[in-house]
Amino acid sequence: MSQRFVISLFIVCFWFGQTTTLEAQENQESDSISKPNDWNFRISPYFWFVGLKGTIYRPPQPELMPEPPPPKYDIDVGFKDIKNSIKFALMLAGQYKTEHIITQFNFSSLILESEAITPYELVLQDNIIKLTYMAGDIGVGYRVVKNPKFEFDALLGAKFIYFKIGLKTNAIGIGQIEGERSQYWIDPVIGTNLRYRPHPKIELIGYGDIGPTVFNTYNTSQFMLGANYMFTKTFMVSFGYRSYHLDFPRKEAIFNGNVKGWIMKVGFQF
């Protein structure tokens, strides 16, 4: 579904961009509309009200314990379910553009830690599960369509995903034991940006990318939709929704599914 959304976004953006370009040539926009477009660098700390829906295929197991049958768990938790388990969160995005070239990055990191019930609850006590998630992407693109009300960028780049799941527990008669699993992926991507300004202070944004499967046997994709409100030429706030889809071979996967939720940003542009 995420792949179809991104491909459809490409087609719609190209058609709408060509239409908007012709309209802009016929009707020159006022100076008040073009002012929000007069920036070169944006930096945006943000918070992701994240939720997880998918499957943990290889849960962490202490070295002294065998794999549980079956070795997977389905999870479906929203932000309200995990908010008290957040131990660390760092999220930052940025963009730099020239007349026709744009570069951008996005980084998010989250550490969750909570008590958990395992298949060995009769012999294990004080079970603590820790989930570490880090992901980032960087892209360089060309501004295919550029006018005061509408912009469309085509991007090439790469993104990485890191997952680690750890278990710390006490075994009766043994003491404290630990176990963990981790995995790291780097994925080439093709992406697109869309920006539409219906008002001098409002900017509607869209972003999508997919990881080409011709180079590997797995797939990742993401999309983000949102709206920026410009309080001043320098300061803005942004609200949106982001979904990150992960689909890896089961023999390699730590987690497959969606990392998704609402996003709130504060941004500065110069």
C-alpha positions as CSV (number, residue, x, y, z in Angstrom):
1,M,0.0,0.0,0.0
2,S,2.9,2.4,0.8
3,Q,4.5,1.7,-2.5
4,R,1.3,2.4,-4.5
5,F,0.9,5.6,-2.5
6,V,4.4,6.8,-3.4
7,I,4.1,5.9,-7.1
8,S,0.7,7.7,-7.2
9,L,2.2,10.7,-5.5
10,F,4.9,10.9,-8.3
11,I,2.2,10.9,-11.0
12,V,-0.1,13.4,-9.4
13,C,2.8,15.7,-8.5
14,F,4.1,15.7,-12.1
15,W,0.7,16.4,-13.6
16,F,-0.2,19.1,-11.0
17,G,3.2,20.7,-11.3
18,Q,2.9,21.1,-15.0
19,T,-0.6,22.6,-14.7
20,T,0.5,25.0,-11.9
21,T,3.6,26.1,-13.9
22,L,1.4,27.2,-16.8
23,E,-0.9,29.0,-14.5
24,A,2.0,30.8,-12.9
25,Q,3.3,31.9,-16.2
26,E,0.0,33.5,-17.1
27,N,-0.7,35.0,-13.6
28,Q,2.3,36.5,-11.7
29,E,2.0,35.9,-8.0
30,S,2.1,38.8,-5.6
31,D,5.2,39.5,-3.4
32,S,3.4,38.4,-0.3
33,I,3.0,34.9,-1.6
34,S,6.6,34.5,-2.7
35,K,8.1,35.6,0.6
36,P,7.7,32.3,2.4
37,N,9.6,30.6,-0.4
38,D,12.6,32.9,0.2
39,W,14.8,30.6,2.3
40,N,17.9,28.5,1.8
41,F,18.2,26.4,5.0
42,R,15.6,24.8,7.4
43,I,16.3,23.0,10.6
44,S,13.4,21.2,12.4
45,P,13.5,19.4,15.8
46,Y,10.4,17.3,16.1
47,F,8.6,14.7,18.2
48,W,7.0,11.6,16.7
49,F,4.0,10.2,18.7
50,V,5.1,6.8,17.5
51,G,3.2,3.5,17.5
52,L,4.2,0.0,16.4
53,K,2.2,-2.6,14.5
54,G,3.8,-5.7,13.2
55,T,5.7,-8.9,14.2
56,I,8.8,-9.5,16.3
57,Y,10.2,-12.6,14.6
58,R,13.3,-13.2,16.7
59,P,12.7,-12.0,20.3
60,P,15.7,-11.8,22.5
61,Q,16.5,-14.9,24.5
62,P,19.2,-15.5,27.2
63,E,22.0,-17.7,26.0
64,L,21.0,-20.3,28.7
65,M,17.4,-20.6,27.3
66,P,16.2,-22.3,24.1
67,E,14.1,-20.5,21.5
68,P,10.4,-20.3,22.4
69,P,7.9,-22.1,20.2
70,P,6.8,-20.3,18.0
71,P,9.7,-17.7,17.9
72,K,7.6,-14.7,17.1
73,Y,5.2,-12.2,18.7
74,D,2.6,-9.9,17.1
75,I,2.4,-6.4,18.5
76,D,0.0,-3.5,18.0
77,V,0.6,-0.6,20.3
78,G,-0.1,3.1,20.0
79,F,1.7,6.0,21.6
80,K,-0.6,6.0,24.6
81,D,0.6,2.4,25.3
82,I,4.3,3.1,25.1
83,K,4.6,6.7,26.3
84,N,5.6,5.6,29.8
85,S,8.3,3.3,28.4
86,I,10.2,6.0,26.5
87,K,13.7,6.3,28.0
88,F,15.3,8.4,25.2
89,A,14.1,10.2,22.0
90,L,16.0,12.4,19.5
91,M,14.5,13.5,16.2
92,L,15.8,16.1,13.8
93,A,15.2,17.1,10.2
94,G,16.8,19.6,7.9
95,Q,16.8,20.9,4.3
96,Y,19.2,23.1,2.2
97,K,18.2,24.3,-1.3
98,T,19.7,26.4,-4.0
99,E,17.9,27.6,-7.2
100,H,17.3,24.0,-8.5
101,I,19.1,21.6,-6.1
102,I,17.8,20.5,-2.7
103,T,19.5,18.3,-0.1
104,Q,17.7,17.0,3.0
105,F,18.1,14.7,6.0
106,N,15.9,13.1,8.6
107,F,17.0,11.3,11.7
108,S,14.9,9.6,14.5
109,S,16.0,7.6,17.5
110,L,13.8,6.0,20.2
111,I,14.6,3.7,23.2
112,L,11.8,1.9,24.9
113,E,12.2,0.0,28.2
114,S,9.5,-1.9,30.1
115,E,8.6,-5.0,32.1
116,A,7.5,-7.9,29.9
117,I,6.1,-11.4,30.3
118,T,8.1,-14.2,28.5
119,P,7.2,-17.9,27.9
120,Y,9.4,-18.7,30.9
121,E,7.6,-16.6,33.5
122,L,7.6,-19.5,35.9
123,V,11.4,-19.6,36.1
124,L,12.3,-16.0,35.2
125,Q,11.7,-12.9,37.3
126,D,11.9,-9.1,36.9
127,N,11.9,-9.3,33.1
128,I,13.0,-6.1,31.4
129,I,12.6,-5.7,27.6
130,K,14.5,-2.8,25.8
131,L,13.8,-1.9,22.2
132,T,16.2,0.5,20.4
133,Y,15.1,2.0,17.1
134,M,17.2,4.3,14.9
135,A,16.6,5.4,11.4
136,G,17.7,8.1,9.1
137,D,17.7,9.2,5.5
138,I,19.6,11.6,3.3
139,G,18.7,12.7,-0.2
140,V,19.8,15.0,-3.0
141,G,17.3,16.1,-5.6
142,Y,16.4,18.4,-8.5
143,R,13.5,20.8,-8.2
144,V,11.5,19.7,-11.3
145,V,8.8,22.3,-10.7
146,K,9.4,25.6,-9.0
147,N,7.0,28.6,-8.7
148,P,5.8,30.7,-5.8
149,K,2.8,28.4,-5.0
150,F,4.0,24.9,-5.9
151,E,7.3,22.9,-5.8
152,F,8.0,19.4,-6.8
153,D,11.4,17.7,-6.1
154,A,12.7,14.3,-7.4
155,L,15.3,12.8,-5.0
156,L,17.9,10.0,-4.9
157,G,19.5,9.0,-1.6
158,A,19.9,6.3,1.0
159,K,18.5,5.5,4.4
160,F,19.5,3.2,7.3
161,I,17.5,1.3,9.9
162,Y,18.8,-0.1,13.1
163,F,16.8,-2.4,15.5
164,K,18.0,-3.9,18.8
165,I,15.9,-5.9,21.2
166,G,17.4,-6.8,24.6
167,L,16.2,-8.9,27.6
168,K,17.5,-8.6,31.1
169,T,16.0,-11.0,33.7
170,N,16.7,-13.0,36.9
171,A,16.6,-16.8,36.7
172,I,15.8,-18.7,39.8
173,G,19.0,-20.4,41.1
174,I,21.2,-18.7,38.5
175,G,20.9,-14.9,39.0
176,Q,20.8,-12.2,36.4
177,I,21.1,-13.2,32.8
178,E,20.9,-11.1,29.6
179,G,20.3,-11.6,25.9
180,E,19.9,-9.4,22.8
181,R,19.5,-9.3,19.1
182,S,20.3,-6.5,16.6
183,Q,20.2,-5.8,12.9
184,Y,21.3,-3.0,10.7
185,W,20.3,-2.2,7.1
186,I,21.2,0.4,4.5
187,D,18.8,0.9,1.6
188,P,19.1,3.0,-1.6
189,V,15.9,5.0,-2.1
190,I,14.1,7.1,-4.7
191,G,11.8,9.8,-3.3
192,T,9.8,12.9,-3.9
193,N,8.9,16.2,-2.1
194,L,5.7,18.1,-2.7
195,R,5.0,21.7,-1.4
196,Y,1.9,23.7,-2.0
197,R,1.2,27.2,-0.6
198,P,-2.5,28.1,-0.6
199,H,-1.8,31.1,1.6
200,P,1.4,33.1,2.5
201,K,1.5,31.6,6.0
202,I,0.5,28.0,5.1
203,E,2.5,25.3,3.4
204,L,1.1,21.9,2.7
205,I,3.9,19.2,2.3
206,G,4.2,15.6,1.3
207,Y,7.1,13.3,1.1
208,G,7.5,9.7,0.0
209,D,10.2,7.2,-0.8
210,I,10.7,3.5,-1.7
211,G,13.8,1.3,-1.5
212,P,14.4,-0.4,-4.8
213,T,14.0,-4.2,-4.5
214,V,16.2,-5.0,-7.5
215,F,19.3,-4.7,-5.3
216,N,18.0,-6.9,-2.4
217,T,15.3,-9.2,-1.2
218,Y,13.7,-6.7,1.2
219,N,11.7,-3.5,1.0
220,T,11.3,-0.4,3.0
221,S,9.1,2.6,2.2
222,Q,7.7,5.7,4.0
223,F,5.4,8.6,3.5
224,M,4.8,11.8,5.4
225,L,2.0,14.4,5.0
226,G,1.7,17.6,6.9
227,A,1.1,21.3,7.1
228,N,3.5,24.2,8.1
229,Y,2.3,27.4,9.6
230,M,4.6,30.4,9.3
231,F,4.4,32.6,12.4
232,T,7.2,34.8,11.0
233,K,9.6,34.5,8.0
234,T,12.0,32.6,10.3
235,F,9.8,30.6,12.7
236,M,7.2,28.0,11.9
237,V,5.3,25.0,13.4
238,S,4.3,21.9,11.6
239,F,1.8,19.0,12.2
240,G,1.7,15.8,10.2
241,Y,1.6,12.1,10.0
242,R,4.4,9.7,9.2
243,S,4.4,6.0,8.4
244,Y,7.5,3.8,8.0
245,H,7.0,0.3,6.5
246,L,9.6,-2.5,7.0
247,D,9.5,-5.8,5.1
248,F,12.6,-8.0,5.5
249,P,13.1,-11.8,5.0
250,R,12.0,-13.6,8.1
251,K,15.4,-15.3,8.6
252,E,16.9,-11.8,8.9
253,A,14.1,-9.7,10.4
254,I,14.0,-8.5,14.0
255,F,10.8,-6.6,13.4
256,N,8.5,-6.4,10.3
257,G,5.6,-4.0,10.1
258,N,4.9,-0.3,10.5
259,V,6.4,2.4,12.7
260,K,3.8,5.2,12.5
261,G,2.2,8.1,14.2
262,W,1.6,11.9,14.3
263,I,4.4,14.3,14.2
264,M,4.8,17.8,15.7
265,K,7.7,20.1,14.6
266,V,9.1,23.4,15.3
267,G,11.2,24.8,12.5
268,F,13.6,27.6,11.8
269,Q,14.5,28.8,8.3
270,F,17.1,31.3,7.0
